[in-house]
């Protein structure tokens, strides 16, 4: 059963401008430690790829926060939601701390899709209730 759906589109140019103004501090605000290491490696090889990576992670976390209905209020936070990749490259969400506890207590699972082009990164997230459904009332 669908618990929530979220989508987000992020202007890559806006992320680039924030990086120019705030440098690594902006990336550290958005990314987990593992994501930050990936961002640094991608940025070192091809700076534009690093910008798009950051924009896509920003977008995915925003889409997820909308799908769970919290926005960016606790227990949702930038660092407790990490966008990883499965062995085949499929994006996946890895939750930590209080957000993971909150999510698991509700019997939820998430599916996320991430894409980027020159000027935009976009994400779509579906959150499902995986636990037993409440019985329907009969009238």
N, C-alpha and C positions, 0 to 999 in steps of 0.2 A: 504494500500500500504506500502510495506517495505521501511523504510527510511534508515536503517542500521542494520548490524549484527556484533556482536563482540564476541570473545571467548578468554579465557585466562586459562592457566594452571600455577599453582603456586607450587613451591617445598616447602613443609611444613618444610623440614630441613633448608631451607634458612631463613624462618620466625623464626624458633626456634633459629637459630644462631643470628639473628638481635635482638631478645628479650634478649638473653644472653648478647649481647654487650651493648645494649641501654636501656634495661628494659622497664618500663612503658612509657617512652618517645617515643619509637617506636610505641607502640599501640596507644598512644594519637595522633600521626601524622596521622594515618590511619583511626581511628574510630571516629564517632560522639560521643557526650556525652552519648546518649542512648546506642549505641553499646559498648562503653567503660564500662558502668555499667554491661551490660550483659557479656562482656569478663571477668571482674573481678569476677563475681559470678561463671561463669563456670570454670575459672582458680582455684578458691579457692576449688571447689569440686573435680575437676579432671584436673590437669595442662595440660595434653595432649589435652583435649577437648578444653581448652582455646586457645592453639596454633592453632588447626585446625579451630576454629571459626575465629580467626584473619586471617588465610590464606584464608579462603573462602570469607571473606569480602574484602580482598585485591583483590582477583581474580574477584569477581563480579563487583567491581568498575572499574577495568581495562577493563573488557569485555564491560561494559556500556560506558566507555569513548571512546572505539573503535567504538561501534555501533553508537554513535552520531557524530563521526568524529572529535572530538576535542583532543583526547589524554588527557593528564593532563595539559591543558592550560585553562585559564579562559574563560567562567564562570565555567568550570569543576574544582572541587577540592575535595579532600578526604572528607572533613567535610560537604560539601553541598550535598553529595550523601550518603544516608543511606540505608542499607539493612535491611528491617524489615521482619516480617512474618505475614501472614493473619491468622485468627483463626484456619484454618485447617492445618497450617504449611507451606503453599505455600510461597516461598520467594517473596518479592515485593520491589520495589525501592521507597523511599520517598525522594523527592528532596526539597531543601531549598534555600532561598535567590535568588541571581542572576541566579543560575542554574535553579531553578524552573521557574522563569520568562522567561528565554531563551527557555526552553523546551515547556512551555505552549504557548508561542507566535508562535511557529511553529506547534502547533496542534499535538503534539507527545504523544505517550504512549509507555510504555516499558514492556517487559516480560523478566524475568530472571530465570535461573535455576542454582542451586549451588549444588556441590557434593564434598565430600572429602573421601580420603582413607588414609592409613598410611603415605605415602610419598608425596601425591599430593592433591591439591584442584583445582577444575576446575569449570568454569562458562561459560554460554552461554547466550547471550542477543540479543533479537530482538526488534528493535524500529520501531514502525509503525507511519505513518502519518494518523491521525484519522479525520482530518478536510476534507472539501470538496476538491475533486481533481480538478486540473486545467483542463479546457476543452482541448481536444486533437485537434491539428491543422489538418485540412483536406486539402489534396493536390489534 
